[in-house]
Amino acid sequence: MFFARLTDWIWNSTFRYTVALVVAIGATVMLSLTFAYVTTSRELVSFLDSLIIQESDAMVAQSRQGLLTQYEERLRQDPRRYKPAGLFTADGKRISGNIRQWPAGLEVDQAPIQVDIDRIDPDLRMIQPSRALARRLADGNIVVVGWSTKDNEQTASVVRRGLIFGLLPAFLLGLAASLLFAVRSQRRIREMQMRAADIVAGDFSKRLPTQNSEDPLDKLAQIVNGMLDEIQTLVENLAAIGDDIAHDLRTPLARVRIGLERARRSAVSEEEFRAATDRAIAGVDHAISIITALLRIREIEQTRRFQAFGNVDLADLITDVGELYEPFAEEKRLALTVHTDIGGIVQGDRDLLFEAVANLVDNAVKYTPEGGRIDLALLAEDRQVLIRVKDSGPGIAESERELLVRRFYRSDRSRHTKGLGLGLTLVSAIVKLHGFRFEIRAGDGFTAEIHVPGGEAGRNDA
């Protein structure tokens, strides 16, 4: 069990990314230390070469005067044993100094090189890595001048210890942190998997756990939860729609059936049969109207008819709707006024927007008592264009505002008026398709508004 979990943690992307980051940091530190070591070594070698060249030049100059004062002084002033020196014959035999034998690979009167010097002192003998050069003196002998590179070796040792005792604990700590992050991430993922399994099993009330942080996994969970909210709403609406459709279709179909049965039992003349048939046709037409309206709403909500979008002049659209419904308002002795003091250009489907506004005006004409008033206006409010339809009919309660856009819902003001209960649902679908906002205001009379953000508003002087 433990090894199975360990395998899950190791294969976890968080663990692998963290380990990769630790390795990258370790490699960067290693390269930095190596670069610093190489650079320092080169500078130190260059400095040592300049010193031994300077001293050897002085020795050669003194030899022309028959003196070796510089050479002898060098042998005496070497308390740390950093400056090997030796005098040799032309054929390489040792004469004096603290160098036991001629260093291998060293050539006379050449640039300084790295050699291993067999150094001897009264109480010490050792192989000493050094920078050295050989110069021929005026009497034909050869002087070898060197300088120990022990400091370079110490620097290399420090770098090695730093890599071993510095990077190794850091890597182990990074590995432990990687496992910790992996365990934490795996725990969250496992919890999300369990919640997802509950959701797949049909419990749409479950949501993925979130921590309200800026973590990418948390942001993804918030997005998925938003999708689940929408899915739950759609599923619940679908179930409610099925019940509503069955209820609303059952009534007209039952009336058709009862009417036909009565006609079959009691009708005795052609006129009575024809009247029963007309009533049955009207009932069937009503059922077809319900289905047609539902299909229309689904088409708008699902097919996203963006291909018909273009520039729509809202002032002309409002005027056309007013002219269409003016005869119906006059027939019912209603005062219909149209205000288009501003112009508004939006991107949209003109036919759909016309249908939405026409539905609002149609409801106002239908539910406003005789002698009432209807105002259809295009306004500018809070830097956005606003279409408002307001009537003097019976208003709605605050509790009904959200219910009116549901399919088949009918408020008290329309309870005794012929209709399908789908008009405002259709308006809401059209407004949502365009990215606008539909609002119904509670209070005296009935007020419906379509808010058009980003509409280009301008003064209409026509």
C-alpha positions as a Markdown table, in Angstrom:
| # | Residue | x | y | z |
|---|---|---|---|---|
| 1 | Met | 0.0 | 0.0 | 0.0 |
| 2 | Phe | 2.8 | 2.4 | 1.0 |
| 3 | Phe | 4.8 | 1.6 | -2.1 |
| 4 | Ala | 1.7 | 2.1 | -4.3 |
| 5 | Arg | 1.2 | 5.5 | -2.8 |
| 6 | Leu | 4.9 | 6.3 | -3.2 |
| 7 | Thr | 4.6 | 5.4 | -6.8 |
| 8 | Asp | 1.6 | 7.8 | -7.2 |
| 9 | Trp | 3.5 | 10.6 | -5.5 |
| 10 | Ile | 6.6 | 10.0 | -7.7 |
| 11 | Trp | 4.5 | 10.1 | -10.9 |
| 12 | Asn | 2.7 | 13.1 | -9.6 |
| 13 | Ser | 3.5 | 16.1 | -11.9 |
| 14 | Thr | 4.1 | 18.4 | -8.9 |
| 15 | Phe | 6.7 | 16.1 | -7.5 |
| 16 | Arg | 8.5 | 15.8 | -10.9 |
| 17 | Tyr | 8.4 | 19.6 | -11.5 |
| 18 | Thr | 9.7 | 20.3 | -8.0 |
| 19 | Val | 12.5 | 17.8 | -8.4 |
| 20 | Ala | 13.3 | 19.2 | -11.8 |
| 21 | Leu | 13.5 | 22.7 | -10.3 |
| 22 | Val | 15.8 | 21.5 | -7.5 |
| 23 | Val | 18.1 | 19.8 | -10.0 |
| 24 | Ala | 18.1 | 22.9 | -12.2 |
| 25 | Ile | 19.0 | 25.1 | -9.2 |
| 26 | Gly | 21.7 | 22.6 | -8.1 |
| 27 | Ala | 23.2 | 22.5 | -11.6 |
| 28 | Thr | 23.2 | 26.3 | -11.7 |
| 29 | Val | 25.0 | 26.5 | -8.4 |
| 30 | Met | 27.5 | 23.9 | -9.5 |
| 31 | Leu | 28.2 | 25.7 | -12.7 |
| 32 | Ser | 28.5 | 29.0 | -10.8 |
| 33 | Leu | 31.0 | 27.6 | -8.4 |
| 34 | Thr | 33.0 | 25.9 | -11.2 |
| 35 | Phe | 33.1 | 29.1 | -13.1 |
| 36 | Ala | 34.3 | 31.0 | -10.0 |
| 37 | Tyr | 36.9 | 28.4 | -9.4 |
| 38 | Val | 38.2 | 28.3 | -12.9 |
| 39 | Thr | 38.3 | 32.1 | -13.1 |
| 40 | Thr | 40.0 | 32.5 | -9.8 |
| 41 | Ser | 42.6 | 29.8 | -10.6 |
| 42 | Arg | 43.4 | 31.4 | -13.9 |
| 43 | Glu | 43.9 | 34.8 | -12.3 |
| 44 | Leu | 46.0 | 33.3 | -9.5 |
| 45 | Val | 48.2 | 31.4 | -12.1 |
| 46 | Ser | 48.6 | 34.6 | -14.1 |
| 47 | Phe | 49.6 | 36.5 | -10.9 |
| 48 | Leu | 52.2 | 33.7 | -9.9 |
| 49 | Asp | 53.7 | 33.7 | -13.4 |
| 50 | Ser | 54.2 | 37.4 | -13.3 |
| 51 | Leu | 56.0 | 37.1 | -9.9 |
| 52 | Ile | 58.4 | 34.3 | -10.9 |
| 53 | Ile | 59.2 | 36.0 | -14.2 |
| 54 | Gln | 60.0 | 39.2 | -12.3 |
| 55 | Glu | 62.2 | 37.4 | -9.8 |
| 56 | Ser | 64.0 | 35.3 | -12.5 |
| 57 | Asp | 64.7 | 38.5 | -14.5 |
| 58 | Ala | 66.3 | 40.0 | -11.4 |
| 59 | Met | 68.4 | 36.9 | -10.8 |
| 60 | Val | 69.6 | 36.9 | -14.4 |
| 61 | Ala | 70.5 | 40.6 | -14.2 |
| 62 | Gln | 72.5 | 40.0 | -10.9 |
| 63 | Ser | 74.4 | 37.1 | -12.5 |
| 64 | Arg | 75.9 | 39.4 | -15.0 |
| 65 | Gln | 77.5 | 41.2 | -12.1 |
| 66 | Gly | 78.7 | 37.9 | -10.5 |
| 67 | Leu | 76.1 | 38.0 | -7.8 |
| 68 | Leu | 73.2 | 35.7 | -6.7 |
| 69 | Thr | 71.9 | 37.8 | -3.9 |
| 70 | Gln | 68.3 | 37.6 | -5.1 |
| 71 | Tyr | 68.5 | 33.8 | -5.3 |
| 72 | Glu | 69.9 | 33.4 | -1.8 |
| 73 | Glu | 67.4 | 35.8 | -0.3 |
| 74 | Arg | 64.6 | 33.8 | -1.9 |
| 75 | Leu | 65.8 | 30.6 | -0.2 |
| 76 | Arg | 66.0 | 32.3 | 3.2 |
| 77 | Gln | 62.7 | 34.2 | 3.1 |
| 78 | Asp | 60.3 | 31.3 | 2.6 |
| 79 | Pro | 58.7 | 30.6 | 6.0 |
| 80 | Arg | 55.6 | 29.0 | 4.4 |
| 81 | Arg | 57.6 | 27.0 | 1.9 |
| 82 | Tyr | 55.7 | 28.4 | -1.0 |
| 83 | Lys | 58.8 | 29.5 | -3.1 |
| 84 | Pro | 60.9 | 26.6 | -4.3 |
| 85 | Ala | 64.2 | 27.5 | -6.0 |
| 86 | Gly | 67.3 | 25.6 | -7.2 |
| 87 | Leu | 70.6 | 26.1 | -9.1 |
| 88 | Phe | 71.6 | 23.5 | -11.7 |
| 89 | Thr | 74.4 | 22.9 | -14.1 |
| 90 | Ala | 73.9 | 23.2 | -17.8 |
| 91 | Asp | 73.4 | 19.4 | -18.0 |
| 92 | Gly | 70.8 | 19.5 | -15.2 |
| 93 | Lys | 72.8 | 18.4 | -12.1 |
| 94 | Arg | 71.8 | 20.0 | -8.8 |
| 95 | Ile | 74.1 | 22.6 | -7.3 |
| 96 | Ser | 72.1 | 24.2 | -4.5 |
| 97 | Gly | 68.6 | 25.1 | -3.4 |
| 98 | Asn | 65.6 | 23.2 | -2.1 |
| 99 | Ile | 64.7 | 21.5 | -5.4 |
| 100 | Arg | 66.1 | 17.9 | -5.3 |
| 101 | Gln | 66.1 | 17.2 | -9.0 |
| 102 | Trp | 65.3 | 18.8 | -12.3 |
| 103 | Pro | 61.5 | 19.0 | -12.8 |
| 104 | Ala | 60.2 | 16.8 | -15.5 |
| 105 | Gly | 59.0 | 18.7 | -18.6 |
| 106 | Leu | 60.7 | 22.0 | -17.7 |
| 107 | Glu | 62.6 | 23.7 | -20.5 |
| 108 | Val | 65.1 | 26.6 | -20.3 |
| 109 | Asp | 64.1 | 30.1 | -21.2 |
| 110 | Gln | 60.5 | 29.2 | -21.9 |
| 111 | Ala | 57.2 | 30.5 | -20.4 |
| 112 | Pro | 56.2 | 29.3 | -16.9 |
| 113 | Ile | 54.5 | 25.9 | -16.8 |
| 114 | Gln | 52.8 | 23.7 | -14.2 |
| 115 | Val | 55.2 | 21.0 | -12.8 |
| 116 | Asp | 55.7 | 18.7 | -9.8 |
| 117 | Ile | 58.8 | 19.8 | -7.8 |
| 118 | Asp | 60.6 | 17.3 | -5.6 |
| 119 | Arg | 61.2 | 19.7 | -2.7 |
| 120 | Ile | 63.7 | 19.1 | 0.1 |
| 121 | Asp | 64.2 | 21.0 | 3.3 |
| 122 | Pro | 66.2 | 20.2 | 6.4 |
| 123 | Asp | 63.2 | 18.5 | 8.0 |
| 124 | Leu | 60.8 | 18.0 | 5.1 |
| 125 | Arg | 60.6 | 16.4 | 1.7 |
| 126 | Met | 57.5 | 16.5 | -0.5 |
| 127 | Ile | 56.2 | 16.7 | -4.1 |
| 128 | Gln | 55.0 | 20.3 | -4.5 |
| 129 | Pro | 52.8 | 21.2 | -7.5 |
| 130 | Ser | 54.1 | 24.6 | -8.6 |
| 131 | Arg | 54.3 | 27.1 | -11.4 |
| 132 | Ala | 58.0 | 27.2 | -12.5 |
| 133 | Leu | 60.4 | 28.4 | -15.2 |
| 134 | Ala | 64.1 | 27.9 | -15.9 |
| 135 | Arg | 66.5 | 30.7 | -16.8 |
| 136 | Arg | 70.1 | 30.5 | -18.0 |
| 137 | Leu | 72.5 | 32.7 | -16.0 |
| 138 | Ala | 75.6 | 34.6 | -17.2 |
| 139 | Asp | 78.0 | 31.8 | -16.0 |
| 140 | Gly | 76.1 | 29.1 | -17.9 |
| 141 | Asn | 74.3 | 27.6 | -14.9 |
| 142 | Ile | 70.5 | 27.4 | -14.8 |
| 143 | Val | 68.3 | 28.8 | -12.1 |
| 144 | Val | 64.8 | 27.2 | -11.5 |
| 145 | Val | 62.3 | 29.5 | -9.9 |
| 146 | Gly | 58.9 | 28.2 | -8.8 |
| 147 | Trp | 55.8 | 29.1 | -6.8 |
| 148 | Ser | 53.5 | 26.6 | -5.1 |
| 149 | Thr | 49.9 | 26.3 | -6.3 |
| 150 | Lys | 48.8 | 25.0 | -3.0 |
| 151 | Asp | 46.2 | 27.8 | -2.7 |
| 152 | Asn | 44.6 | 26.5 | -6.0 |
| 153 | Glu | 44.3 | 23.1 | -4.5 |
| 154 | Gln | 42.8 | 24.4 | -1.4 |
| 155 | Thr | 40.2 | 26.4 | -3.4 |
| 156 | Ala | 39.3 | 23.3 | -5.4 |
| 157 | Ser | 38.9 | 21.4 | -2.1 |
| 158 | Val | 36.6 | 24.1 | -0.8 |
| 159 | Val | 34.5 | 23.9 | -4.0 |
| 160 | Arg | 34.3 | 20.2 | -3.7 |
| 161 | Arg | 33.2 | 20.3 | 0.0 |
| 162 | Gly | 30.8 | 23.0 | -0.9 |
| 163 | Leu | 29.2 | 20.8 | -3.5 |
| 164 | Ile | 29.1 | 17.8 | -1.3 |
| 165 | Phe | 28.1 | 19.3 | 2.0 |
| 166 | Gly | 26.0 | 22.1 | 0.5 |
| 167 | Leu | 24.2 | 20.7 | -2.5 |
| 168 | Leu | 23.5 | 17.2 | -1.1 |
| 169 | Pro | 21.5 | 18.5 | 1.9 |
| 170 | Ala | 19.8 | 21.0 | -0.3 |
| 171 | Phe | 18.9 | 18.3 | -2.8 |
| 172 | Leu | 17.6 | 16.0 | 0.0 |
| 173 | Leu | 15.6 | 18.9 | 1.4 |
| 174 | Gly | 14.2 | 19.7 | -2.1 |
| 175 | Leu | 13.3 | 16.0 | -2.5 |
| 176 | Ala | 11.5 | 16.1 | 0.8 |
| 177 | Ala | 9.6 | 19.3 | -0.2 |
| 178 | Ser | 8.7 | 17.6 | -3.5 |
| 179 | Leu | 7.2 | 14.7 | -1.7 |
| 180 | Leu | 5.3 | 17.0 | 0.6 |
| 181 | Phe | 3.9 | 19.0 | -2.3 |
| 182 | Ala | 3.1 | 15.8 | -4.2 |
| 183 | Val | 1.3 | 14.3 | -1.1 |
| 184 | Arg | -0.7 | 17.5 | -0.7 |
| 185 | Ser | -1.5 | 17.7 | -4.4 |
| 186 | Gln | -2.4 | 14.0 | -4.5 |
| 187 | Arg | -4.7 | 14.4 | -1.5 |
| 188 | Arg | -6.6 | 17.3 | -3.2 |
| 189 | Ile | -6.8 | 15.4 | -6.5 |
| 190 | Arg | -8.1 | 12.3 | -4.7 |
| 191 | Glu | -10.7 | 14.4 | -3.0 |
| 192 | Met | -11.7 | 15.9 | -6.3 |
| 193 | Gln | -12.0 | 12.4 | -7.8 |
| 194 | Met | -14.3 | 11.3 | -5.0 |
| 195 | Arg | -16.5 | 14.4 | -5.5 |
| 196 | Ala | -16.5 | 13.8 | -9.2 |
| 197 | Ala | -17.5 | 10.2 | -8.7 |
| 198 | Asp | -20.5 | 11.4 | -6.6 |
| 199 | Ile | -21.5 | 13.8 | -9.3 |
| 200 | Val | -21.2 | 11.1 | -12.0 |
| 201 | Ala | -23.4 | 8.9 | -9.8 |
| 202 | Gly | -26.1 | 11.6 | -10.0 |
| 203 | Asp | -25.6 | 13.8 | -6.9 |
| 204 | Phe | -25.4 | 17.2 | -8.7 |
| 205 | Ser | -25.3 | 19.1 | -5.4 |
| 206 | Lys | -21.7 | 18.1 | -4.9 |
| 207 | Arg | -18.9 | 20.5 | -5.8 |
| 208 | Leu | -15.1 | 20.3 | -6.1 |
| 209 | Pro | -13.3 | 21.5 | -3.0 |
| 210 | Thr | -11.7 | 25.0 | -3.2 |
| 211 | Gln | -9.4 | 27.0 | -1.0 |
| 212 | Asn | -10.1 | 30.5 | -2.4 |
| 213 | Ser | -6.4 | 30.8 | -3.4 |
| 214 | Glu | -4.6 | 31.7 | -6.6 |
| 215 | Asp | -3.5 | 28.1 | -7.1 |
| 216 | Pro | -4.1 | 27.0 | -10.7 |
| 217 | Leu | -5.8 | 23.8 | -9.4 |
| 218 | Asp | -8.1 | 25.9 | -7.2 |
| 219 | Lys | -8.9 | 28.2 | -10.2 |
| 220 | Leu | -9.7 | 25.1 | -12.3 |
| 221 | Ala | -12.0 | 23.8 | -9.5 |
| 222 | Gln | -13.8 | 27.1 | -9.4 |
| 223 | Ile | -14.4 | 27.0 | -13.1 |
| 224 | Val | -15.6 | 23.4 | -12.9 |
| 225 | Asn | -17.9 | 24.3 | -10.0 |
| 226 | Gly | -19.4 | 27.1 | -12.2 |
| 227 | Met | -20.0 | 24.6 | -14.9 |
| 228 | Leu | -21.7 | 22.3 | -12.5 |
| 229 | Asp | -23.9 | 25.1 | -11.3 |
| 230 | Glu | -25.0 | 25.7 | -14.8 |
| 231 | Ile | -25.5 | 22.0 | -15.5 |
| 232 | Gln | -27.5 | 21.5 | -12.3 |
| 233 | Thr | -29.7 | 24.4 | -13.3 |
| 234 | Leu | -30.2 | 23.0 | -16.8 |
| 235 | Val | -31.0 | 19.5 | -15.5 |
| 236 | Glu | -33.5 | 20.9 | -13.0 |
| 237 | Asn | -35.0 | 23.1 | -15.6 |
| 238 | Leu | -35.2 | 20.2 | -18.0 |
| 239 | Ala | -37.1 | 18.1 | -15.4 |
| 240 | Ala | -39.4 | 21.0 | -14.7 |
| 241 | Ile | -40.0 | 21.7 | -18.4 |
| 242 | Gly | -41.0 | 18.1 | -18.9 |
| 243 | Asp | -43.6 | 18.4 | -16.2 |
| 244 | Asp | -44.8 | 21.7 | -17.5 |
| 245 | Ile | -45.1 | 20.5 | -21.0 |
| 246 | Ala | -47.1 | 17.4 | -19.9 |
| 247 | His | -49.4 | 19.6 | -17.8 |
| 248 | Asp | -49.9 | 22.3 | -20.5 |
| 249 | Leu | -50.4 | 19.9 | -23.3 |
| 250 | Arg | -52.7 | 17.6 | -21.4 |
| 251 | Thr | -55.3 | 20.3 | -20.9 |
| 252 | Pro | -55.9 | 21.3 | -24.5 |
| 253 | Leu | -55.7 | 17.6 | -25.7 |
| 254 | Ala | -58.1 | 16.5 | -23.0 |
| 255 | Arg | -60.5 | 19.3 | -24.2 |
| 256 | Val | -60.2 | 18.0 | -27.7 |
| 257 | Arg | -60.9 | 14.5 | -26.7 |
| 258 | Ile | -63.9 | 15.4 | -24.5 |
| 259 | Gly | -65.3 | 17.6 | -27.3 |
| 260 | Leu | -65.0 | 14.9 | -29.9 |
| 261 | Glu | -66.6 | 12.3 | -27.6 |
| 262 | Arg | -69.6 | 14.6 | -26.9 |
| 263 | Ala | -70.0 | 15.3 | -30.6 |
| 264 | Arg | -70.0 | 11.6 | -31.3 |
| 265 | Arg | -72.6 | 10.9 | -28.6 |
| 266 | Ser | -74.9 | 13.9 | -29.0 |
| 267 | Ala | -74.3 | 15.7 | -32.3 |
| 268 | Val | -77.3 | 15.2 | -34.7 |
| 269 | Ser | -76.6 | 17.7 | -37.4 |
| 270 | Glu | -73.7 | 18.6 | -39.7 |
| 271 | Glu | -73.4 | 22.1 | -38.0 |
| 272 | Glu | -72.9 | 20.5 | -34.6 |
| 273 | Phe | -70.2 | 18.2 | -36.0 |
| 274 | Arg | -68.5 | 21.1 | -37.7 |
| 275 | Ala | -68.5 | 23.2 | -34.5 |
| 276 | Ala | -67.0 | 20.3 | -32.5 |
| 277 | Thr | -64.4 | 19.8 | -35.2 |
| 278 | Asp | -63.5 | 23.6 | -35.1 |
| 279 | Arg | -63.1 | 23.4 | -31.4 |
| 280 | Ala | -60.9 | 20.3 | -31.7 |
| 281 | Ile | -58.7 | 22.1 | -34.3 |
| 282 | Ala | -58.4 | 25.1 | -32.1 |
| 283 | Gly | -57.2 | 22.9 | -29.2 |
| 284 | Val | -54.7 | 21.1 | -31.4 |
| 285 | Asp | -53.5 | 24.5 | -32.7 |
| 286 | His | -52.9 | 25.6 | -29.1 |
| 287 | Ala | -50.9 | 22.5 | -28.4 |
| 288 | Ile | -48.8 | 23.1 | -31.6 |
| 289 | Ser | -48.3 | 26.7 | -30.6 |
| 290 | Ile | -46.8 | 25.5 | -27.3 |
| 291 | Ile | -44.4 | 23.1 | -29.0 |
| 292 | Thr | -43.5 | 25.7 | -31.7 |
| 293 | Ala | -42.6 | 28.3 | -29.0 |
| 294 | Leu | -40.5 | 25.8 | -27.1 |
| 295 | Leu | -38.6 | 24.9 | -30.2 |
| 296 | Arg | -38.1 | 28.5 | -31.0 |
| 297 | Ile | -36.6 | 29.1 | -27.5 |
| 298 | Arg | -34.4 | 26.1 | -27.8 |
| 299 | Glu | -33.2 | 27.3 | -31.2 |
| 300 | Ile | -32.2 | 30.6 | -29.8 |
| 301 | Glu | -30.5 | 29.2 | -26.7 |
| 302 | Gln | -28.6 | 26.4 | -28.3 |
| 303 | Thr | -27.9 | 27.2 | -32.0 |
| 304 | Arg | -26.3 | 30.6 | -31.3 |
| 305 | Arg | -27.4 | 32.4 | -34.5 |
| 306 | Phe | -24.5 | 34.7 | -34.8 |
| 307 | Gln | -24.4 | 34.6 | -38.6 |
| 308 | Ala | -27.2 | 37.1 | -38.8 |
| 309 | Phe | -25.5 | 39.7 | -36.6 |
| 310 | Gly | -24.9 | 43.1 | -38.0 |
| 311 | Asn | -25.4 | 46.8 | -37.1 |
| 312 | Val | -28.9 | 47.4 | -35.7 |
| 313 | Asp | -30.3 | 50.9 | -35.3 |
| 314 | Leu | -32.3 | 50.7 | -32.1 |
| 315 | Ala | -34.2 | 53.9 | -32.7 |
| 316 | Asp | -35.6 | 52.6 | -36.0 |
| 317 | Leu | -36.4 | 49.3 | -34.4 |
| 318 | Ile | -38.3 | 50.9 | -31.5 |
| 319 | Thr | -40.2 | 53.1 | -34.0 |
| 320 | Asp | -41.2 | 50.1 | -36.1 |
| 321 | Val | -42.4 | 48.2 | -33.1 |
| 322 | Gly | -44.5 | 51.2 | -32.0 |
| 323 | Glu | -46.0 | 51.6 | -35.4 |
| 324 | Leu | -46.9 | 47.8 | -35.5 |
| 325 | Tyr | -48.8 | 47.9 | -32.2 |
| 326 | Glu | -50.3 | 51.3 | -32.4 |
| 327 | Pro | -53.6 | 50.0 | -34.1 |
| 328 | Phe | -53.9 | 47.3 | -31.4 |
| 329 | Ala | -53.5 | 49.9 | -28.6 |
| 330 | Glu | -56.0 | 52.2 | -30.2 |
| 331 | Glu | -58.5 | 49.3 | -30.5 |
| 332 | Lys | -58.2 | 48.8 | -26.8 |
| 333 | Arg | -58.2 | 52.6 | -26.1 |
| 334 | Leu | -54.6 | 52.6 | -24.7 |
| 335 | Ala | -52.2 | 55.5 | -25.0 |
| 336 | Leu | -49.0 | 54.1 | -26.6 |
| 337 | Thr | -46.1 | 56.6 | -26.7 |
| 338 | Val | -42.7 | 56.0 | -28.2 |
| 339 | His | -39.6 | 58.0 | -27.1 |
| 340 | Thr | -36.4 | 57.8 | -29.1 |
| 341 | Asp | -34.6 | 60.9 | -27.9 |
| 342 | Ile | -31.2 | 59.1 | -28.5 |
| 343 | Gly | -29.9 | 56.9 | -31.2 |
| 344 | Gly | -28.3 | 53.6 | -30.5 |
| 345 | Ile | -26.2 | 51.3 | -32.8 |
| 346 | Val | -25.6 | 47.7 | -31.5 |
| 347 | Gln | -24.3 | 44.5 | -33.0 |
| 348 | Gly | -27.1 | 41.9 | -33.2 |
| 349 | Asp | -29.8 | 40.1 | -35.1 |
| 350 | Arg | -32.4 | 42.7 | -35.9 |
| 351 | Asp | -35.2 | 40.2 | -36.4 |
| 352 | Leu | -34.6 | 38.6 | -33.0 |
| 353 | Leu | -34.3 | 42.0 | -31.2 |
| 354 | Phe | -37.5 | 43.1 | -32.9 |
| 355 | Glu | -39.2 | 39.9 | -31.7 |
| 356 | Ala | -38.0 | 40.5 | -28.1 |
| 357 | Val | -39.3 | 44.2 | -28.0 |
| 358 | Ala | -42.5 | 43.2 | -29.8 |
| 359 | Asn | -43.1 | 40.5 | -27.1 |
| 360 | Leu | -42.8 | 43.1 | -24.3 |
| 361 | Val | -45.1 | 45.5 | -26.1 |
| 362 | Asp | -47.6 | 42.7 | -26.9 |
| 363 | Asn | -47.7 | 41.7 | -23.2 |
| 364 | Ala | -48.3 | 45.4 | -22.2 |
| 365 | Val | -51.2 | 45.7 | -24.7 |
| 366 | Lys | -52.6 | 42.4 | -23.6 |
| 367 | Tyr | -52.5 | 43.0 | -19.8 |
| 368 | Thr | -53.1 | 46.7 | -19.5 |
| 369 | Pro | -56.8 | 47.6 | -18.8 |
| 370 | Glu | -58.7 | 49.8 | -21.2 |
| 371 | Gly | -57.8 | 53.5 | -20.9 |
| 372 | Gly | -54.3 | 52.7 | -19.6 |
| 373 | Arg | -50.9 | 53.9 | -20.8 |
| 374 | Ile | -47.9 | 52.2 | -22.4 |
| 375 | Asp | -44.5 | 53.9 | -22.7 |
| 376 | Leu | -41.9 | 52.5 | -25.1 |
| 377 | Ala | -38.6 | 54.3 | -24.8 |
| 378 | Leu | -35.0 | 54.2 | -25.8 |
| 379 | Leu | -32.9 | 55.9 | -23.1 |
| 380 | Ala | -29.3 | 56.5 | -22.1 |
| 381 | Glu | -28.5 | 55.5 | -18.5 |
| 382 | Asp | -25.2 | 54.9 | -16.7 |
| 383 | Arg | -23.3 | 55.0 | -19.9 |
| 384 | Gln | -25.4 | 52.3 | -21.6 |
| 385 | Val | -28.4 | 52.2 | -23.9 |
| 386 | Leu | -31.7 | 51.1 | -22.3 |
| 387 | Ile | -34.9 | 49.8 | -23.9 |
| 388 | Arg | -37.8 | 50.3 | -21.5 |
| 389 | Val | -41.4 | 49.1 | -21.8 |
| 390 | Lys | -43.7 | 50.4 | -19.1 |
| 391 | Asp | -47.4 | 50.1 | -18.7 |
| 392 | Ser | -50.0 | 51.2 | -16.2 |
| 393 | Gly | -51.5 | 47.7 | -15.7 |
| 394 | Pro | -51.2 | 45.5 | -12.6 |
| 395 | Gly | -47.7 | 45.2 | -11.4 |
| 396 | Ile | -45.9 | 42.2 | -10.0 |
| 397 | Ala | -44.7 | 41.3 | -6.6 |
| 398 | Glu | -41.0 | 41.3 | -5.8 |
| 399 | Ser | -41.0 | 37.6 | -5.3 |
| 400 | Glu | -42.2 | 37.0 | -8.9 |
| 401 | Arg | -39.5 | 38.9 | -10.7 |
| 402 | Glu | -37.2 | 35.9 | -11.2 |
| 403 | Leu | -40.1 | 33.5 | -11.8 |
| 404 | Leu | -41.6 | 35.4 | -14.8 |
| 405 | Val | -38.8 | 34.3 | -17.2 |
| 406 | Arg | -39.4 | 30.6 | -16.4 |
| 407 | Arg | -41.3 | 28.5 | -19.0 |
| 408 | Phe | -45.1 | 28.4 | -18.5 |
| 409 | Tyr | -45.1 | 30.6 | -15.4 |
| 410 | Arg | -48.1 | 32.9 | -15.3 |
| 411 | Ser | -48.4 | 35.6 | -12.7 |
| 412 | Asp | -51.7 | 36.8 | -11.2 |
| 413 | Arg | -51.9 | 39.7 | -13.6 |
| 414 | Ser | -52.1 | 37.2 | -16.6 |
| 415 | Arg | -53.9 | 34.4 | -14.9 |
| 416 | His | -57.2 | 35.0 | -16.7 |
| 417 | Thr | -55.6 | 36.1 | -20.0 |
| 418 | Lys | -55.1 | 33.9 | -23.0 |
| 419 | Gly | -51.4 | 33.0 | -23.5 |
| 420 | Leu | -48.7 | 30.3 | -23.3 |
| 421 | Gly | -46.6 | 31.7 | -20.5 |
| 422 | Leu | -43.5 | 31.6 | -22.8 |
| 423 | Gly | -43.2 | 35.2 | -24.1 |
| 424 | Leu | -40.8 | 36.5 | -21.4 |
| 425 | Thr | -38.8 | 33.3 | -21.6 |
| 426 | Leu | -38.3 | 34.0 | -25.3 |
| 427 | Val | -37.3 | 37.6 | -24.5 |
| 428 | Ser | -34.8 | 36.4 | -21.9 |
| 429 | Ala | -33.3 | 33.9 | -24.4 |
| 430 | Ile | -32.8 | 36.5 | -27.1 |
| 431 | Val | -31.3 | 39.0 | -24.7 |
| 432 | Lys | -28.9 | 36.4 | -23.3 |
| 433 | Leu | -27.8 | 35.5 | -26.8 |
| 434 | His | -26.8 | 39.1 | -27.5 |
| 435 | Gly | -25.0 | 39.5 | -24.2 |
| 436 | Phe | -27.5 | 42.1 | -22.9 |
| 437 | Arg | -29.3 | 42.1 | -19.6 |
| 438 | Phe | -33.0 | 41.7 | -19.1 |
| 439 | Glu | -34.6 | 43.1 | -15.9 |
| 440 | Ile | -38.2 | 43.3 | -14.6 |
| 441 | Arg | -38.9 | 45.9 | -12.1 |
| 442 | Ala | -41.4 | 45.5 | -9.3 |
| 443 | Gly | -43.8 | 48.2 | -8.3 |
| 444 | Asp | -46.8 | 50.1 | -9.7 |
| 445 | Gly | -47.5 | 49.0 | -13.2 |
| 446 | Phe | -45.2 | 46.6 | -15.1 |
| 447 | Thr | -41.8 | 47.7 | -16.2 |
| 448 | Ala | -39.4 | 45.6 | -18.4 |
| 449 | Glu | -36.0 | 46.8 | -19.4 |
| 450 | Ile | -33.3 | 45.5 | -21.8 |
| 451 | His | -29.8 | 46.9 | -20.8 |
| 452 | Val | -27.4 | 47.2 | -23.8 |
| 453 | Pro | -23.9 | 47.6 | -22.5 |
| 454 | Gly | -21.4 | 49.1 | -24.9 |
| 455 | Gly | -24.1 | 50.5 | -27.3 |
| 456 | Glu | -23.1 | 53.6 | -29.2 |
| 457 | Ala | -25.5 | 56.2 | -28.0 |
| 458 | Gly | -26.0 | 59.5 | -29.7 |
| 459 | Arg | -28.6 | 62.2 | -29.8 |
| 460 | Asn | -31.5 | 61.6 | -32.2 |
| 461 | Asp | -32.6 | 64.8 | -33.7 |
| 462 | Ala | -34.9 | 63.3 | -36.3 |
